[in-house]
Amino acid sequence: MSLFLAFLLILSASGILIAKRPVYAALSFLGTLMLLAVHYLLLSAEFIAVMQILVYAGAILVLFIFVMMLFQDAYAEIHKAVAQSSKVLICFAASAFVVGVGFVLTRVSQIPTHFSAPLTEGFGQARALGKALYIDFFFPFEAVLLLFLVGIVGAVYIGKRTPEK
């Protein structure tokens, strides 16, 4: 079951790269986020799975679609200029990706599993996540929040700017 879900996750993530239109890439990204939430459920991390759906599939994906709609004219101009010249690069990157995945898959079966550490008490629960975010990693967490705040202020500034005459 887990291997099948991992295969679907790889297909969905590949769909992000293969999609010709940004909206199709966003839908494929939504599938990737949902499948990742299913993997969290299989790891008994229910809270993280729910937060994956609410925060990433809900809020972040809506933000991506908003940005896509805001810059759709610029995308059309860039797509025309880059589409023909990048086909060789895309083929090379895809083949390198396939070779890399094949290499990793052949090595995974050789990794000893008896060295893995057992899960800590409360793994994936809200209390353990809150302790990690607000006690162990407080300053990096606040730095990320500050980064999001700067991004929001920049988006509002770009959106509110008066057109030049």
ChimeraX attribute file (.defattr): number of C-alpha atoms within 10 A of each C-alpha:
attribute: neighborCount
match mode: 1-to-1
recipient: residues
	/A:1	7
	/A:2	10
	/A:3	8
	/A:4	9
	/A:5	14
	/A:6	14
	/A:7	12
	/A:8	15
	/A:9	21
	/A:10	13
	/A:11	14
	/A:12	22
	/A:13	19
	/A:14	16
	/A:15	19
	/A:16	21
	/A:17	14
	/A:18	14
	/A:19	14
	/A:20	12
	/A:21	12
	/A:22	17
	/A:23	15
	/A:24	14
	/A:25	19
	/A:26	20
	/A:27	18
	/A:28	22
	/A:29	22
	/A:30	20
	/A:31	20
	/A:32	22
	/A:33	22
	/A:34	20
	/A:35	21
	/A:36	18
	/A:37	22
	/A:38	20
	/A:39	18
	/A:40	18
	/A:41	16
	/A:42	13
	/A:43	14
	/A:44	15
	/A:45	18
	/A:46	19
	/A:47	17
	/A:48	19
	/A:49	22
	/A:50	17
	/A:51	14
	/A:52	18
	/A:53	19
	/A:54	12
	/A:55	12
	/A:56	17
	/A:57	21
	/A:58	14
	/A:59	11
	/A:60	13
	/A:61	17
	/A:62	14
	/A:63	12
	/A:64	14
	/A:65	15
	/A:66	11
	/A:67	12
	/A:68	16
	/A:69	13
	/A:70	12
	/A:71	11
	/A:72	11
	/A:73	11
	/A:74	10
	/A:75	14
	/A:76	11
	/A:77	10
	/A:78	10
	/A:79	13
	/A:80	10
	/A:81	10
	/A:82	10
	/A:83	10
	/A:84	9
	/A:85	10
	/A:86	11
	/A:87	11
	/A:88	10
	/A:89	10
	/A:90	13
	/A:91	11
	/A:92	12
	/A:93	12
	/A:94	15
	/A:95	12
	/A:96	12
	/A:97	12
	/A:98	12
	/A:99	12
	/A:100	12
	/A:101	12
	/A:102	11
	/A:103	11
	/A:104	11
	/A:105	11
	/A:106	11
	/A:107	10
	/A:108	10
	/A:109	9
	/A:110	8
	/A:111	9
	/A:112	8
	/A:113	9
	/A:114	7
	/A:115	7
	/A:116	7
	/A:117	7
	/A:118	7
	/A:119	9
	/A:120	8
	/A:121	8
	/A:122	12
	/A:123	16
	/A:124	19
	/A:125	14
	/A:126	15
	/A:127	12
	/A:128	13
	/A:129	16
	/A:130	13
	/A:131	12
	/A:132	13
	/A:133	15
	/A:134	13
	/A:135	11
	/A:136	12
	/A:137	12
	/A:138	13
	/A:139	12
	/A:140	12
	/A:141	15
	/A:142	13
	/A:143	11
	/A:144	11
	/A:145	12
	/A:146	12
	/A:147	12
	/A:148	12
	/A:149	12
	/A:150	12
	/A:151	12
	/A:152	12
	/A:153	12
	/A:154	12
	/A:155	12
	/A:156	11
	/A:157	11
	/A:158	10
	/A:159	10
	/A:160	9
	/A:161	8
	/A:162	8
	/A:163	5
	/A:164	4
	/A:165	3
